[in-house]
Amino acid sequence: MKGLILCAGKGTRLYPFTVSYPKTLIPVANVPLLHGCIDKLIDQNITEIGIVIHPSQESSIRESVQKIDEQNMRITYIYQRKPAGIANAILQAKDFIGEESFILLLGDNLISTSLEILKDQVDIEKNDAALLLAEVDHPQDYGIAEVTGSKIVRLEEKPQKPKSNLAVLGAYAFSSSIFKAAETIKPSARGEYEITDAIQWLIQEGYPVAYQKTEISSIDVGTVERWITANRKMLKEMPYESNIHPSVIVKNSTIFGPVSIEQNCVIEDAVIGPYVSIGESSTINGCSIQDSILLSHVHLKKIGHPLRKMVVGSGSTWVGIEQKGEDQG
């Protein structure tokens, strides 16, 4: 079995943070989303991985992936030159996948649950597709599945009147039959080849499509609010309450975990946490910060009010300013 990660999206809802690097490289608890996807695949002994990118992303994604310490990993980069939907992105990887089955992950999703059951349902149970589903509060915002027993009988993308609250998350397993489906469907009203349409084609043609329901929902890290939520979730799940690099200097400060503070940071006269991640080579002096993300090379000094639910962009310098509101960048 192979792995496929889709990373070609532009992440426009996260501007200006995604102007300088792809959305799939934004850090959650100081770990790029793409690295988390790769780790999930390696956990299932999947080391032959295709990454679908736009050509403009290649240098930054290659540089980031090279930092992963995994000797057996084999990465193939695949181009999707224009945004035409998930099913179209899968077709770009047809030569890479060949006749094998594969796990598909969306590179801008944070998924906490194991992928083992998806892998087994396609490789061992011989279904042609397996999906990860979770109950959601607002099914109109998701691709929704209707199920009967252990099989999915219908999928619908963002229905106005959903027939269930089971949302399709950003993790799938497929046999090579998904390529025939992707080649057969037509573009949706928004001009994209939808993965839900391709899976629905499999269902209509009699291919077995299974699912695994999970209580742990994925998070599409597509907005600043969701990014902060994902960061909080990952920090909660860390094995240690405070993940602070040994090079970090802390002076006259209080740190409430969970937090993640990267190398070469200086924290002085500050109150940090809970749920704060700070990127490398940052300095924090005379500040109180909670439930926030600070990217690398951030310098904050004597901010007048506590900072909460904020993302501070890489290289930012704030000195003696008041907080203007939440979700600042």
N, C-alpha and C positions, 0 to 999 in steps of 0.2 A: 504494500500500500504506500502511496505517495501523499504528500501534503501540498496544498495550494493556498496561498495567502493573497488576498486582493488588497492592493495598496495604491491604486491609481487615482483615487478621489482627490479633489482639490482642498476639501475642508474649508469652504468659504465661510461657514458659520462661525469658525474659530479665528477669522482674521481679527487683529493683525498677527496673532501668534503663529499662524501657518504660512505667513508670507516668506519667512526665511527657511522653513523646513517642512517636510510633508506631515500631514495630520497623523500618520501612523507612527511617527517618531516622537510625538508629544509624550512627555514622561508622566506616568502615574505612579506615585510613591517612588519617584526617581528611576523608574524602569520604563523605557520606551514601549508603547503598545505592541509594536512589531516584535520586540524581544519576548514579550509575554506569549504571543502567538507561537513563535518558534519553540519556546520552552514546552508549550502544551503538546506540540507534535512530537518533540523528542521524548517526552514522557511516555508516548505510545510507541517508542522505538521506530518512529518515522524520521528518517534522516535525509531523504531525498525530497527536497522542498522547492517548489516553484513560487516565485514572488512576482505578481503582476504589477507593473509600475507604468507610469507615464515616463517617457524619455527624459523629461526635465528633472525627475526625481532621482535618477540613477546614481549620481555621484554621492549624494547625501545618504541614500539608503545603503549603498555598498559600504561606505565608510562606517556606518553604524553597525551593520551586520558583521563586519570584520572584527569588531570588538567582542563578539560572543565567543567564549572559550569552549568550543565544542569541536573536537578534531574530526569526528565522523560525519559531521554535517556537510551535505552537498547542496549548494544553492544554485538554482537556475533563474535568471532574470528574464521576464517575458513582458513584451510591450503591449499596452492598450493605449493607442495613440489618441483616441477621443472617448469621452464618457458616454457609453452606450448601454449601460446596465450590467448587472452581475452575470446574466447568462451570456452576454457577449464577451465579458472578460474570461469566462470559462472556455469559450471557443478559442481564444488566443492561446490557451494552454493545451490544446488537443494533441499536438505533436509531443509535448513533454509528458503528458499522462499516458498516451498510448492506449493499451487495452486494460490497464490496471485500474483498480478502485482507488479512491482518494478521499481525504478529508479536506473540506473547504472551510476556511476561516476568513471572516471579514476583518481586515487589519485595523479598523478603527473601533472594534468592539472589545470590551473587557469581559472575558468569560471565566468564571471561577470554577465551574464544575469539571469533572474529568470527561475526556472524550472517548474513554474506553468502550462505553456501551454503543456509541455510534459506530465505531470501528468494527465491533463484533457483529452488529446487526447487518452490516453489508458484507464483511469478509466471511463470517461464520454462518449467519442466518440466511444469507443469500438474498437479501432484499436489494432492490436497485437504488434505493435512497433511504436515508435515515436522517431525521431532523431533531433538533433540540427544541422543546417547547416549554413555555412557562406561562402561568396565569398572570394577567396584567389588569390594571385598573381601567385603562382607557384603550380598549382593543381597536377603536377606530384609527389609532395611530400606527398600527402594525399590520404585517401580513398575518392573517388569522387562519388557523387550521380547524376543520371539523374532523372528528375522529370517531371511528367505530371499532371497538375492541382494541386491538394492537395496531391498527392500520389507519392512515390518513385517507379520508374519502374526498376531501375538497379543500382547496386553498383559495383565499381571496385577499388581495392587497388593499389594505386600509378601507375596509367596507364601511359604508354609512350605517348599516344595520347589521352588525356582526352576529353570527350565529353561535359563537363561542367566545371565550376570553383567553384562548390558548394562542399565544403569540409565537411566531417563528423567530428564534434567536439566530445569532450570527455564526452558527456552527452546523455543518452538514457533512454527511458521508454519501458518496455516490459511486455507482459502477460506471463504466464507460458509456452506458446507454444514455446518460444525461447529455452527451454531445448530439445525439440524434434529436433529442427534444429541443435543445437550444438552436439547432439548425432549422427546426420546423416552425417554431412560434414566430409571431409577427410583433413588431414594436407596440408598446402600450401607448396610451393617449399622451404620455409625456415623452414619447420618442425613444424609450429604452426597452431593451430585451430583459424582461423581468424574470428573476429566478423562480418566483411563485408560478408564473405561467408555464415555465419549463417543467416544473414538478407536477403541475396540474395535468400537463400533457402525458407524463408518465402514468399518472393515475388513470386517466381516461383510456389509455392504450393497454391497461391491464398489468402494468409493471407494479410490483409490490413496493409500497412506500411506508416505512415504519417510523416510529417516533420514540423519543425518550422524554418524559416529563421531568422537569427539575424544579426544585424550590428556589434555586439560586439563579436569579435572572441575570442575563448579560446586560451590559450598559453600553449603548452606542455613545461614544464620547464625542458627540457632535456639537455640543454647546459648552459654554463656560460653566454653566450650572451643572451639567452632567459630568464634566471633567472634574469638578470639585467633589461631586458625589462619588465618582469612581476612585478618586484619590483617598477619600475617607474610607471607602470599602476596603481598598488594598492595605491601607495602614492598619485597619482593624485585624486583618488576617495575617499580618506579619508574625513570625515566630517569636520575635523579641519586641517588647513594647517600644523601645527606642533604638532605632538603627542609626547610630551616629558614627561616622568614620573616625578612626583613631587620630587623624590629623586635625580634627576640629578643635578650636580653642574656645572654651566657655569661661567667661569671667563674670562674676557677680550676677548670675542669671538663673532663672528657674525654668525647667523644661518639663512639661506635662505630656507624657506619651499617650497615644502612639505618635511618633514623629520619624521622619527620615531626613538626615542632614548629610550631605555629600562632603567630599574631601575639600580641605583648604578653606573652610568657612571659619569666620570669627563671630562669636555671639557674645555681646557685652551689654550689661545693664538692661537685660531684656527678659520678657516672659514669652515663651514659645510653647504652643500647643494648647489643647490637643489637636490632632489631625492636621499637622503642618508638614509639608515637604519643602526642603530648601536645596537648590542645586549647587554645584561646586563653585568654589571661589567667591562666595557671597559674604558680605559683612552686614551684621544687624546690630545696631547700637541704639539703646534707649527706645525700644519698641515693644509693643504687645501684639502678638499675632496668633490667631486661632483659625482653624478650618480653612487653610489657604495653601496656595501653591506658589512658591518663588522659584523661578527658573535660574539658570546659572548666571554668575557674575552680577548678582543683584546687590545694590548697596543702599540700605535704609538707615537713616539717622534721625532720632528724635522726632518721630511722627506723633502728632498731637493726640490722636485717638486710636483705640485698638483697631487693628485690621482684621476683618472677618470676611469669609467667603469671597476671597479675592484671588486672582491670578496676576502675578507681577512678571512682566516679560523679561527675557534675557537681556542683561546689560543695563537694566533700568537703575537710575540713581534718584532716590527721593530723600530730600533733606528738609526737615522741619515743616512738612505740609500737613494739612488736615485731610481726613478721609472724606471723599466726596460721595461715596455710596458703595454699594456692593458690586462685585464682579468687575472690578477695575482692572485694566491691563497697562 
